[in-house]
Amino acid sequence: MSEIAGELARVRSAFAQPTLTLLHQRQAPVVITIFRAAFGRNNKPIATARLHTQVEEHLAQIRLAGETDVPNGSGREVCHRWMRGQWLVRSLDDAGHEVYSLTSHAQQALELVKTLARDRATLSEHRIATILGTVRRFNAEANPDRTARVTILNTEIARLQAERDRLVEGAEIVSATEDYMLEGFTELLSLISALPSDFARVEERFATIRGEILAAFRAEDRPAGEVIDDYLSRADALVTATHEGRAFEGAFALLRDDALVTQLREDLTALLDHPLSSAILGDSDRAELRGTVRLVRDGLDRVLAQRSRVTATLKEYIVSHDDSRDRELEQTLRLVESELMTWIATTGPRASHDVPLLPTRATFDHLRERFHDPADDVLPDRISVADPAAAPVVSLAELMAQGGPRLGSLRERLEQALGELVPAASLGELFDRLEPSMRRPVEIFGLLHLAADHGWEADDALESYATVRHDGSRREFAVPRMPLPDPDLAIDDQQETRA
């Protein structure tokens, strides 16, 4: 597949999402308008009968306004079509009543329309400063270099300290321009508008997990413990590995900190009381900013309620389900079926047999009993910690005796052997001439290493190395024979070459 064909496939899959199918249809303006009028910005669940009535009333008013391209049918039929389009979802509230709520796809479409309807600011100083500040903060939190982090923090502390000293000394306060405030409020409203759809996606993920858990329990093709472990792992991944899950965790951590909630309210109040805010923000925008904390709380409550439903499903299954009882019932039914087939094979088609409603009680004269013995549950003795002072004393010589080969000493002995009048014929003969402290097994590897540095090659024959360990024990090793060159022959060869 070519690059452009792959890009086309990705775009087609994006257009197949419910968000774009809602915005792409001819009646999208009418549907979006009804959703905004009925559910508002908080997406509070609405009773089914009430929403049916509201949809019929809104459609009637839209027709009176002169709009001709509107959905046909009753409010119930229209809502059912919207459910099939994955824009509405129907569920039960805490009281057991059926309610409608917008899906994350519908909320994302509403957010996109709201963003496009709002005046969008162009490139400005505020946006560039926001990008620079975000990148700087991101680098300060993610940079693995300790020195770089300290440098970034020192720079920020110095900048803040200089600004504080300037203000304390009575310097002039630079007022924010109207364009700067407009850009800031636009970005803030955009961030807040994305919260409901994020919470709705987390809620829908938990609802999907609940349906899959119920299906797995009913299928009984996996053990209950495996199903529960799968739920726990997926729930943990949902709140840590996805964007909406991290938003949920961040909001949950925010609401647990009373100081952060108070600071958020104070900062929003200060921004709304700014002299330029009245000329920039409308009543709906001010209400949206003022209700930010309530918006987050409502979204968290819905997500926690959906997660509680999943937990209740697990608890109900664990409490009510008994595998052993189910197996006993299945075995009993199979025995009944087997006896019934035997009886039918030996009787006629009109034969009858009286069966008691309840089976007779089984009686036993004596049952073996085994009582609990407390001695079976006695814990083993605790492992005592050894006293460091009782450890044996080890000398440096003993440690070196158990170490690797002494290449320096071996190199000196090898050079001395090559300079003797009657040098050793092989490494094994040289090894036998060494004192016992230099004939450890590991010294064989040292001699072979030095021979490899000189480029010497071994013969096919083997020779014996009589080694002495540091404890005095002896052992022989068979090693390929490594002949040593005769230095006198090497000198004669050099003289012949010069001649």
N, C-alpha and C positions, 0 to 999 in steps of 0.2 A: 504494500500500500504506500502510495506516495505521501509526501508531507502535507500537501494541500487536501488530499482525500482524508487523511487522518484528522486534520483540523476540522473538516466538514463533518466528520462523524462525531467529534466532540461537541461541535456547535449544535448538531441535531439532537444529541442527548440532552443538552442544556435546554433546548426549546421543548423537549418532551416533559420537563419538570412541571409539576402543577402550578408553580409560581408564574412561569411564562405562558402556560396555556390559559391561565386566568387573564393575564394582561393582553394576550394576543387575540382574544375573541372580540366580536363586534359589540357585545353587550358589556364589555369590561367597565366602562365608566359608570353604568347603572349599578352593576354588582358591587364595585368598590364603594360607591356612594352609600349603598344600603348597609354594607358592612361597617363603614365608619359611623353611620348614624345609629346603628343598633348596638354595636359592641363598644364604641368609643375607643380610647387609647389603652384601657386596662384589660380588654378582652375578658370581661366578667361573664361567666356562664349565664345563659338565658334559658328559661323554661321553654320546652318545645312548643307548647300551645301558644305561649306569648309571642315567640319569634314568628310563628306562622301568621299570627294576626298583624304583627308589625310589618312583615314583608308585604302582605296584601295592602296595608295602608300606604306604605311608601311607594309601591308600584302604582297605586291609584293616583297619588299626588304627582308622581313623575309623568304619568300620562296626561294629567290636567295641565302640566307645564309645557306640553307640546312635544314631548319625546315619544317617538313611535317605535324605536327599536328597544323593546323591553321584554323580559322573560314572560312567557305565557303560562297559565295554569294557576292553581291555588297556591297559597303560601306553603302548604305542606308539600305539594309536588315540586315547587321550586327549591325548597330546602333539601329535598331528597336528591335532586339533580346536583345541587352544590356538594352534597356529601359524596356522590359518585365521582365528582371532580376533585375530591380530596381538599376541599376548601373549608368544609364544615365537618365537625366530628360530634357524635352524640354519645353521651355517657351518663352515668348516674352520679348525683351529688351525694353528700354525706347523709342526707335525709332519704335517699332512695328514689328521688325524682329524676326524670329524664331531662337533661339540659343540653343545649347546643353551645359549642365554643369554636372559635376560629383555629384552624390548624396553623402550623408554623409557615406553610407555604402561603396561605392567605395573609398572614401578618407581614411576611416579607414583601408581598405585593403592595400592601397598604403602606409599608415603610418607604418603598421605592417611589410610589406616587406622591407621598407626602414630601419626600426629599426634592422631587422634581417641581412640586408646586411651590416650594419655599424659594425665596430669592437666594441664588447661589453666588457667593463671592468669588472673584477671580484671584489670581496670584497676588499675594499680599505679604507684608512683613510678618504678620501674625502666623500665617501658615508656614513660612520658612523657619521662623523661630520655634514653632511647635515641632517641626521635623528635626531641627538641630537638637532641641532639648530631648526629644524621644530617643534619638540615636545616641546622644551622650549618656543618658540614663541607662539605656540598654547596654552600652559598652561597659559602663561602670559596674553593672551587675553580672555581666557574662564574661568579662575579660579574665582569662586564667592567669595573667601575669600580676603578681602581688604588687610589684613596683608601679605598674601602670594604674592599677586601681587606686593606690595611695596618691599618685600624682593627680588623678582626676578629682578625687575628693579634696585634696589640698587646694586645687584651683577653684573648685566650687565654693569651698569655705572662704577663701580669700575674696572671691567676687561678692558673696553675700555679706561678708564683714565690711567690705568697702562701701557697699550700698547702705548698710545699716549706719555706719559712721557718717556717711553723707547726710542721711535723713536726720540723725540725732543733732548734727551741727547746724540744722536749720536750712539746708539747701532746698532749692525749689523742687517741688514734686512734679514730675513730668506726667501730664494727664494723657490718658489713652484717647486716641482719635476715634471718631465714629466708625470709620472703616475697620479699625482694629477690633472694636467691640462687636461690630456686626459679624466679622469673621469668627470671633471667639464664640459668640452665641450660636452661630450656625453649626460649628463643629460640635459644640456641647449638645445641642438638640439632636444632631445626627447620632451621636453616641448613645444618648438616652433612648432614642426611638428604636434602636436595634435590640434593646434588652428584652421586650416582650417576645419577639420571635425566637431569641436564644432560649428563654425559659420554656417556650412552647416546644422547641425541638427536644430539649431534655425530657420534658413530660411525655412526649410521644415516644421517645426511645424506651422509657420505662414501661409505657403501655405495651409496646411491641414485645419487650422482654417478658411481661406478664402473660401475654397470649402464647408466646413460645413455651414458657414454663408449663402452662396448663396443657398445651398440646403434648409436651414431653411426658407429663404425668399420665395423661390418658393413654398414650401409646404404650407406656410401660416397656419400651425397648431398651431403656437404660436404667441403671440403679438410681434410686432417689438421691443418694449422696452425690453421685456424679452430676445430677441435674442441679443440685443446690450449689456445688462447687463452681459449676459453669455460670450460674447466676451471680455469685459473689465476684468472680473474676471479671465478668462483663460489666457489672455495676461499678467496680473499681476502675476499669478502663474507661467507662463512660465519663466519669468525673475527672479523669486525669489526662486522657489522651485525645480528647476532642475539644474544639474551640468552645462549644456551648457548655460542655461540662466544666471547663476551667472557669468560664464566666459564672456558672452556678456556685462553684467553690469559692471564688473571690467574693461574690455577693454574700454568701453565707458567712465567710470570715468577717466581712464588713459589718454585718448586723450583729455579730457576736461582740464586737468592740464598740461599747457605748461612746467612747471618746471619738472614734472615727465618724460615727453617725452624727454626733453633735457637731463635729467640725464640718461635715458635709452640709448640714442644715445651715450653719452660720455662714459658710462660704456662699451658698446659694442665695441666702437672704441678702448678703452684702452685694452680690451681683445684681439682684433684682432691684435693690435700692439705689443703684448707680444712676446719676443724673441722665445719662444717655440711654438707659434701658427702656424708658417709657416711649422714646421715639423709635426704637428698633423693634421691640417685642410687642406682639399683639396679645390680646387677652388669652387666647388659647395657648400660645407659647409660654406665657407667664404661668398659667395653670399647670402646664406640662412640667416646667422646671420646678415649681413649688411641690408637685406631687411625686418627685423622683423617689424619695424614700418609701412612700406608700406603694409605688409601682414595683419596686424591688421586693418589698415584703409580700405583696400579692403573688408575684411570680414564684417566690420561694415557697409560699404556702401551697400552691398548686403542685409544684414539683415534689414537695415532701408528702403531700397527700397521695400522689400517684405512686411514690416509692413505698408508702405505707400499705397501699393495696397489694403491691407485689409481695411485701413481707407477710401480710395477712394470708395471702394465697399459700405461701410456703408453710406458714404455721398451721393452717387448717389441714393441709395435706399430711404434714408430719404427725399431727395429733390424731387425725381420723384414720390414717392409712396404716394397716397392719399386714405386712407381707405374709407372716406365718398363718394368720387367720384366712387370708385370701387363698393361700395354697391348700389349707385344710378344706375350705369350702369347695375348691376346684376338684380335689381328690374325692370328696364325698359325692359330688355330682357325677363324676365319672363312674364311681362304683354303682350309683343308682342307675345310671344309664346302662351299664353292663348287666346288672341283674334284671333290668326291664327287658332287654333284648333276649336274655335267656328264658325269661318267663313267657314272652310272646312266642318263642320258637316251640314251646311245649304245650301251648294252649290254643284254643280257638279264637276266632275274631270277636265273639260275644262274651268271652270269659271276663270275670270281674274279680277283684281282690280287695278286701277291706284293709286299708292302710291307716294306722293311727295318726292323728294330727301331729302329735309330738312323740318322739321315740322314748322308750323306757330308759330309766336311769341306769347307768352301769354302776355296779357295786363291787368294791374290792375289800377283801379282808384285811390286807396289810399293804402298805406302800413303803418302799425303801426311802429313808430320810437321811439326809446328811446335813448336820447343823454347821453353822458358821464357826470356824475356828479363828479366834483373833491372832493366833500365832502365824497364820498365813499372810497377814497384812503387815507384819513387822518390817520396817524399813531396814536395809543393810547398814552396817556401821559406816560412819562418815570417814572419808579418806583424810588421814592426817597429813598436814603439810610438813615436809622434811625441814629440819633445821639447817640453814646454810653453813653454820659453823661446824656441823658434823661431816661435811663433805671432805673427801680425802684431798690431801695436798699434792698438787701436781707441779713438778719442776719444769723449767724451760727445756732442759735436756730430754726429759721424757716426752714432752710435746713434739720436739724436733725429731725424735726417734720414730714417731708415728706419722711424720709428714711426708711430703713428696721427695723426689730425688734431689740430691745436692749437686746441681749442675756445675757450680763453680769449682768445687773440689774435684769432681769427676773430670772436668776439662783440664785441670792442672795435672792430674795423674795421667791422663791420656797423652798430653804433650810431653811429659817426662818419659813415658814409655816409648814414644816415637823417637826420642833423642838418645836412648840408651844404645850401647854398643851391640848388645844382643836383645833387640826388641821382642816383645811378645808376638806370637804368630797370629793370634786372633783375639777378639774381645773376650771370649771365655777364658783364655789363658791369663789375660790382663785382670779379669775379674777375680780369678783365684789368687792373684798376688796381693790383692787389697787386704787391708786389715778387716777384722770381723765387723766393726762399726760401719764400714763402707760396703758391706756385702748384703745389704737388705734386699728383699725381692724387688722393691720399687726402684733400686739403683739400676736394675737391668734395663728398664725403660729409659732411664737417663742416658746410659751408654748408647743404646740404639738411637736415641734422639741426636746425640752428638755425631754418631756415625752417619746418620742421614744428612746432617749439615755438611759433612765432608764429601758427600756423594758416593760413599762406599756401598758396594752391593754385596749381598749375602750369597753363600753357596747353597746347594741343595742339601748338603749334609747337615746334621744336627750335632750340637755339642752341649755338654751339661754345665749348668751354673749351680754351684753349691752355695746356697744363700743362708744367712743367719738372721733370724728375726730379732727384734729389740728385746724379747723376753728370753733369748738364748736358744730357742728351738731352731732346728735346721730343716731345710727342704731343698730338693734339687728340681730344676726346671730344664726342660729340653728346648733349646732356642736354635734357630738357624745359624750356622757358623758364619761369622763375620770376619774375614781375614784382614789383618792390618798391613798396610803397605810398608815396604822396606825403604827407609830414608836413603840408604846408600845407593840402592838401585835408582831411586828418583834423581840423585845427584849425577850418577853416571849418564842417565838419559838426557839430562840437561846439557852435559858437556858434549855428548855426541851430537846433540841438535845444534850447538854453537859451532862445532867443528864442521 
